């Protein structure tokens, strides 16, 4: 159950992972993204933010209003 006050972010894969390292591919997969233009909503935690920092050239990030 999420804690109150946790922010949510919408993550969209906007670029193919073909040609990038296995680590980038694994990070994108761990975020829950499989196809281009697919979006997922995740909580804004330090773990997720660190993953996004590594693959920021492949994804688009937006804040979600609750």
Secondary structure, 3 states (H helix, E strand, C coil): CCCCCCCEEEEEECCCCCCCCHHHHHHHHHCCCCCCCCEEEEECCHHHHHHHHHCCCCEEEEEECC
